[in-house]
Amino acid sequence: MQNHYRLLVLYAFCLPLNVLTAQQKMPGLWLTDPAHNIFFKPQPAAVKGATPTADIRIDPSEQYQSIDGFGFTLTGGSAQNIMKMSAGARSALIRELFAADSDHIGTSYLRVSIGASDLSDHVFSYDDLPAGQTDTGLVHFDLGPDKADLIPVLKMILRINPSIRILGSPWSPPVWMKTNGDARGGSLLPQYYGVYARYFVKYIQAMRREGIRIDAVTVQNEPLHPGNNPSLLMPASEQGLFVKEYLGPAFRKAGIDTRIIIYDHNADKPDYPISILNDPAARKFIDGSAFHLYGGRIEALSKVHDAHPDKNLYFTEQWVGAPGNYSKDIAWHVEQLIIGATRNWSRNVLEWNLASDPQYNPHTDRGGCTSCLGAVTIDHDNITRNPSYYIIAHAAKWVRPGSYRIGSNMPEGLPNVAFRTPAGLLVLIVENTGAAERTFTVSTPAASFTCSLPAGAVATLSW
């Protein structure tokens, strides 16, 4: 009996508390329990459970924001690592990550950099010139290095998932547009605001010619962090002016329907997007605001929502530092982002970044991230699945685009979030943050069941 008990506690399980109708069924359950080396595995029902100590009550009639998807940043470096794989291994990895079927995780949202990010192998823009030259007509604009790796990988992904949403974010304009003439830091020179707005237009149009639709752009990655390589300092007053007088009108003139998203930085400065949205002339061009969580609290997203409830919220970046810690990283990211961001109105959650090699390459010098762990580590054709892979899998596989967050309470030690999918399924993502196994009920107006979840484990239930 003792050995049998030890086997059972390795699994999460659910049992009905009432009689289910022919239209109802026991929930499917996918478990991640790092303490027992279980990573996103379906679990069978068990024979019996302990007495419940909590009740998670789900109210499908209490409806919140629509969900656009869950995914990663496909950096230029990520694309390079994928392209180095053999054709067969590359195809298998892309299908594993992006196919929306029972055998794969169904990544549904991607972020890409407009030009280089700090996880590119070198700094570049789409209009680089010798020092002292300018190109106000953008006649030299060219997608350049992205044609070798990023664009081919995006085309492979689109063949698997044609409806995936793609968000573009710039780390820096061309250096000839900047006050310091350098990829790092500096500000956008006022005389080039109009030229830079047309740069965005040309980017969206050029990607469209490649068969790639850019669903949205953020105006600037981390506009208050000018120490990255590349980067740009863009205070709220400058970003608001750029959107109001240049970027928004340029999109309108060119017939661009790509959404404009502001801020794209930490949750410690919610006043940045609020101040821009307070300007009626700017807000008419803006879809919403994007956040990271290297500073502040995730609840700050709700402050922005409360100030401007008609504007959307997005969570666009959070890293896992190498070498990674499965227990701590998965627990924190699921609680704060998958659960926390969506409970605070975010329509998506993106992890940074998709892929790196065993040495966390490539990255730029003089400021590029040297210890950013990819969701997968690619070593030739060998794949290691890291914490971000499982963090996103727990949401992306079942919470498909077009799902809605619905109401659920939060018992102590069992943070959770619930959704209704376009297919009518209910999905619950729940984490046991306590030090001991928890048994709890899940109640809906139609049915209820009891579940058991090991300490430190995460489960996705769908029914």
C-alpha positions in Angstrom: 0.0 0.0 0.0 2.8 2.4 0.8 4.4 1.9 -2.6 1.0 2.3 -4.3 0.5 5.7 -2.5 3.9 6.9 -3.7 2.9 6.2 -7.3 -0.4 8.1 -7.0 1.1 11.3 -5.7 3.1 11.6 -8.9 -0.1 12.3 -10.7 -2.7 15.0 -10.8 -6.2 13.6 -11.2 -9.9 14.6 -11.3 -13.0 12.7 -10.3 -16.7 13.6 -10.8 -18.8 14.7 -7.8 -22.1 14.4 -9.6 -23.5 12.4 -12.4 -22.3 13.7 -15.8 -24.7 13.9 -18.7 -24.0 12.5 -22.2 -22.9 15.9 -23.3 -20.5 16.3 -20.4 -17.2 14.5 -19.8 -14.4 14.3 -17.3 -11.7 16.9 -17.9 -8.6 16.1 -19.8 -5.6 17.1 -17.6 -2.0 18.0 -18.6 0.5 18.1 -15.8 3.9 19.7 -15.2 5.5 18.6 -11.9 9.2 19.4 -12.0 9.8 17.7 -8.6 8.9 14.4 -10.2 10.3 15.1 -13.7 6.9 15.3 -15.3 6.7 18.0 -18.0 3.4 18.7 -19.8 2.1 15.1 -19.8 -1.5 14.0 -20.0 -2.6 12.2 -16.8 -5.0 9.3 -16.3 -7.8 9.5 -13.8 -7.0 7.9 -10.4 -9.2 5.7 -8.2 -9.8 8.1 -5.4 -8.7 11.4 -3.9 -8.4 13.0 -0.4 -11.0 15.3 1.1 -11.1 18.6 -0.8 -9.8 21.6 1.1 -10.7 24.3 -1.5 -13.3 25.1 -4.2 -12.5 26.8 -7.5 -15.8 28.1 -8.8 -16.0 28.9 -12.5 -18.6 31.2 -13.9 -18.8 31.0 -17.7 -21.3 33.9 -17.8 -18.7 36.2 -16.3 -16.8 37.2 -19.5 -13.6 39.3 -19.9 -11.2 39.9 -22.7 -10.7 37.9 -25.8 -7.4 36.0 -26.2 -5.1 36.5 -29.2 -2.6 33.8 -28.4 0.4 32.6 -26.5 4.0 32.3 -27.9 7.5 33.6 -28.1 9.8 36.1 -29.8 11.3 34.7 -32.9 14.5 36.6 -32.8 16.9 36.7 -35.7 19.2 34.5 -33.7 16.4 32.0 -33.0 15.8 31.8 -36.8 19.5 31.3 -37.5 19.7 28.4 -35.0 16.6 26.8 -36.6 18.0 27.2 -40.1 21.2 25.4 -39.1 19.2 22.3 -38.5 18.8 19.6 -41.1 15.6 19.9 -43.2 13.9 17.0 -41.5 14.7 18.1 -38.0 13.8 21.7 -38.7 10.4 20.6 -40.1 9.7 18.4 -37.1 10.5 21.2 -34.6 8.3 23.8 -36.4 5.4 21.3 -36.5 5.9 20.5 -32.8 5.9 24.2 -31.9 3.2 25.5 -34.2 0.8 22.8 -35.3 -2.6 23.2 -33.5 -3.5 19.5 -33.1 -3.6 16.9 -30.4 0.1 16.0 -30.8 1.7 19.5 -30.7 1.7 22.6 -28.5 0.0 25.1 -30.9 2.0 28.3 -30.5 -0.3 31.0 -31.7 1.5 34.3 -31.4 5.0 35.5 -32.4 6.9 38.7 -31.9 9.7 39.6 -34.3 12.2 42.5 -34.3 12.0 45.2 -36.9 15.7 45.2 -37.8 18.1 43.7 -35.3 17.4 42.9 -31.7 20.1 42.2 -29.1 19.7 38.5 -30.0 20.8 39.1 -33.5 24.3 38.2 -34.5 25.1 41.8 -35.5 23.4 45.2 -35.4 21.5 46.2 -38.5 18.6 48.2 -39.7 16.8 48.1 -43.1 18.5 51.3 -44.3 22.1 51.3 -43.2 24.4 53.9 -44.8 28.0 55.0 -44.5 28.6 57.6 -41.7 27.4 61.1 -42.7 24.9 59.9 -45.3 21.1 60.1 -45.0 18.2 58.6 -47.0 15.1 60.6 -46.4 13.4 59.0 -49.4 14.2 55.5 -48.0 15.3 54.5 -51.5 17.9 52.1 -50.0 15.3 50.3 -47.7 15.7 46.6 -47.8 14.8 43.7 -45.5 18.5 42.6 -45.9 19.7 40.1 -43.3 16.1 38.9 -42.4 15.8 37.4 -45.9 18.4 34.8 -45.0 16.9 33.3 -41.8 13.9 35.1 -40.3 11.7 35.3 -43.3 12.3 31.7 -44.5 11.4 30.5 -41.0 8.3 32.6 -40.8 7.2 31.2 -44.2 7.6 27.6 -42.8 5.6 28.5 -39.7 2.8 30.1 -41.8 2.5 26.9 -43.8 1.8 25.1 -40.6 -0.3 27.9 -39.0 -1.5 30.5 -41.5 -3.5 32.4 -38.9 -0.7 33.0 -36.4 -0.5 36.6 -35.2 2.8 38.4 -35.7 3.9 41.5 -33.8 6.8 43.6 -35.0 9.0 45.7 -32.5 11.9 47.9 -33.4 15.0 48.1 -31.1 16.5 51.1 -33.0 15.9 53.2 -36.0 18.7 53.5 -38.6 21.6 55.3 -36.8 21.5 58.3 -39.2 18.1 59.1 -37.7 19.4 59.3 -34.2 20.9 62.1 -32.0 24.0 60.1 -31.2 24.7 58.3 -34.5 24.9 55.0 -32.6 22.8 51.9 -32.4 22.8 52.1 -28.6 20.8 54.8 -26.9 20.2 58.2 -28.3 16.9 59.6 -29.4 15.0 60.0 -32.7 15.9 63.3 -34.3 12.7 65.4 -34.7 13.5 66.1 -38.4 13.2 62.3 -39.1 9.9 61.6 -37.3 8.1 61.6 -40.7 10.8 59.5 -42.4 10.7 57.0 -39.6 7.0 56.7 -39.8 7.3 55.9 -43.5 10.0 53.3 -42.5 7.4 51.4 -40.6 5.0 51.6 -43.6 7.7 50.3 -45.9 8.5 47.4 -43.5 4.8 46.3 -43.3 4.5 46.5 -47.1 7.8 44.7 -47.7 6.8 41.9 -45.3 3.4 41.7 -47.0 5.1 41.2 -50.4 6.9 38.2 -48.8 3.5 36.8 -47.8 3.8 37.8 -44.1 1.1 39.9 -42.5 2.2 42.0 -39.6 -0.8 42.1 -37.3 0.6 44.8 -35.0 3.6 46.9 -34.2 4.9 48.3 -31.0 6.5 51.8 -31.4 9.6 51.0 -29.5 11.0 48.0 -27.5 11.8 49.1 -24.0 11.8 52.9 -24.7 13.2 53.7 -21.2 16.2 51.3 -21.5 18.8 53.0 -23.8 21.7 50.7 -22.7 20.8 47.7 -24.8 22.4 47.1 -28.2 20.5 48.2 -30.2 18.1 50.5 -28.3 16.5 54.0 -28.3 15.4 56.4 -25.6 11.8 57.5 -26.3 10.0 59.2 -23.4 6.2 59.2 -23.3 6.0 62.7 -24.6 8.1 61.9 -27.7 6.3 58.6 -28.3 2.9 60.3 -28.1 3.9 63.0 -30.5 5.4 60.5 -32.9 2.2 58.4 -33.0 -0.2 61.4 -33.1 1.4 63.5 -35.8 3.4 61.0 -37.8 3.0 57.2 -37.4 -0.8 57.2 -37.2 -1.4 59.5 -40.1 1.2 57.6 -42.2 -0.6 54.3 -41.6 -3.9 56.0 -42.5 -2.6 57.5 -45.7 -1.0 54.2 -46.8 -4.2 52.2 -45.9 -2.3 50.2 -43.3 -4.5 48.2 -40.9 -1.7 47.0 -38.7 -2.5 47.9 -35.1 -0.3 50.4 -33.2 0.7 49.4 -29.7 2.5 51.8 -27.3 5.0 51.5 -24.4 6.3 47.8 -24.6 8.2 48.1 -21.3 7.9 47.3 -17.6 4.9 47.3 -15.4 6.5 49.8 -13.0 5.5 52.8 -15.3 1.8 52.4 -16.1 1.6 56.2 -16.3 3.6 56.1 -19.5 0.9 54.6 -21.6 -1.9 56.3 -19.6 -0.4 59.7 -20.4 -0.3 59.0 -24.1 -3.9 57.5 -24.1 -5.1 60.6 -22.3 -4.5 62.6 -25.5 -7.5 62.2 -27.8 -5.5 63.0 -30.9 -3.0 60.2 -30.2 -5.4 57.6 -28.8 -7.5 57.4 -31.9 -4.6 55.7 -33.7 -3.7 53.3 -30.8 -5.0 49.8 -30.3 -3.5 49.4 -26.8 -0.4 49.0 -24.6 2.3 46.3 -24.1 4.2 45.3 -21.0 7.2 43.4 -19.7 7.7 42.4 -16.0 11.4 43.1 -15.2 10.0 45.8 -12.9 6.7 46.6 -11.2 3.8 44.3 -10.5 1.5 42.6 -13.0 -1.5 44.2 -11.4 -0.4 47.5 -13.0 -2.0 46.3 -16.2 -5.4 46.6 -14.6 -4.6 50.2 -13.7 -4.1 51.0 -17.4 -7.3 49.0 -18.3 -9.3 50.9 -15.7 -8.1 54.3 -17.1 -8.8 53.3 -20.7 -11.1 50.2 -20.7 -11.7 50.5 -24.5 -8.0 49.9 -25.2 -6.3 46.5 -25.3 -3.4 45.2 -23.2 -0.6 42.8 -24.2 2.2 41.0 -22.5 5.1 40.9 -24.9 8.3 39.8 -23.2 9.8 38.0 -20.2 13.1 36.1 -20.2 14.3 33.0 -18.5 17.9 33.4 -17.4 20.4 30.7 -18.2 20.9 27.9 -17.2 17.3 27.9 -16.0 15.5 26.3 -13.1 12.5 24.3 -14.1 10.7 24.4 -10.7 11.3 28.1 -9.9 11.0 29.4 -13.5 7.8 27.5 -14.4 6.1 28.4 -11.1 6.9 32.1 -11.3 6.1 32.6 -15.0 2.8 30.6 -14.8 1.6 32.5 -11.7 2.7 35.9 -12.8 2.1 35.8 -16.6 -0.1 32.9 -17.8 -2.4 33.5 -14.8 -1.5 37.0 -13.7 -1.3 38.8 -17.0 -4.5 37.3 -18.4 -6.3 38.0 -15.1 -5.2 41.6 -15.6 -6.7 42.0 -19.1 -3.8 40.9 -21.3 -4.8 39.4 -24.6 -1.6 37.4 -25.0 1.6 36.2 -23.2 5.0 36.0 -25.0 8.2 34.5 -23.6 11.6 35.7 -24.7 13.0 34.0 -26.7 12.3 31.0 -29.0 15.7 29.4 -29.5 19.3 29.6 -28.6 22.3 27.4 -28.9 24.1 25.7 -25.9 26.2 28.9 -25.4 23.1 31.2 -25.5 24.2 32.6 -28.9 23.9 34.6 -31.0 23.7 38.0 -29.5 25.1 41.5 -30.3 28.3 42.7 -28.6 28.4 45.8 -26.4 25.1 45.1 -24.7 23.4 42.1 -26.2 22.0 39.5 -23.8 24.6 36.9 -23.0 22.5 34.6 -20.8 19.0 34.5 -22.4 17.8 30.9 -22.4 15.6 30.0 -25.4 12.4 28.0 -25.1 14.4 25.4 -26.9 18.2 24.9 -27.0 19.3 23.7 -30.5 22.5 21.8 -30.7 22.8 20.7 -34.3 19.6 18.5 -34.6 19.3 17.9 -30.9 16.6 19.7 -29.0 16.4 20.5 -25.3 13.0 21.9 -24.1 13.5 24.6 -21.5 11.1 26.2 -19.0 9.6 28.7 -21.4 8.5 25.8 -23.7 6.3 24.3 -20.9 5.1 27.7 -19.7 3.6 28.5 -23.1 2.5 25.0 -23.8 0.2 25.0 -20.8 -1.8 27.8 -22.3 -1.3 27.7 -26.1 -2.4 24.1 -26.6 -5.9 24.6 -25.2 -6.6 28.3 -25.0 -6.9 29.0 -28.7 -7.2 32.4 -30.3 -10.7 33.7 -29.9 -11.1 32.2 -26.5 -12.4 34.4 -23.7 -11.3 34.6 -20.1 -14.2 33.8 -17.8 -14.8 34.2 -14.1 -13.1 32.1 -11.4 -12.3 32.7 -7.8 -8.8 32.4 -6.3 -8.5 30.1 -3.3 -5.3 30.7 -1.3 -2.4 28.7 -2.7 -4.2 27.8 -5.9 -3.8 30.7 -8.4 -5.8 30.0 -11.5 -7.4 31.4 -14.6 -10.3 30.0 -16.7 -11.3 30.4 -20.3 -14.0 29.4 -22.8 -12.7 28.4 -26.2 -14.3 29.0 -29.6 -15.2 25.3 -29.7 -17.1 25.7 -26.4 -14.6 24.0 -24.2 -13.9 25.2 -20.7 -10.2 25.4 -19.8 -8.7 25.9 -16.3 -5.0 26.6 -15.7 -4.2 26.1 -12.0 -1.0 26.0 -9.9 -0.3 24.6 -6.5 2.0 27.1 -4.8 1.9 25.4 -1.5 4.4 22.9 0.1 2.0 20.0 0.1 -0.3 18.2 -2.3 -3.8 19.9 -2.6 -7.1 18.4 -3.3 -9.8 20.8 -4.4 -13.2 20.9 -6.2 -13.8 22.6 -9.5 -17.4 23.7 -9.8 -19.4 25.0 -12.8 -23.1 25.6 -13.1 -23.3 22.3 -15.0 -21.0 19.9 -13.1 -18.3 19.6 -10.5 -15.4 17.4 -9.9 -12.5 17.0 -7.4 -8.9 17.3 -8.4 -5.5 16.6 -6.7 -2.4 18.5 -7.6 1.1 17.9 -6.2 3.0 20.7 -4.5 4.7 23.1 -7.0 2.8 21.6 -9.9 0.9 23.2 -12.8 -2.1 21.6 -14.5 -4.2 22.5 -17.5 -7.7 21.0 -17.4 -10.1 21.1 -20.4 -13.7 19.8 -20.7 
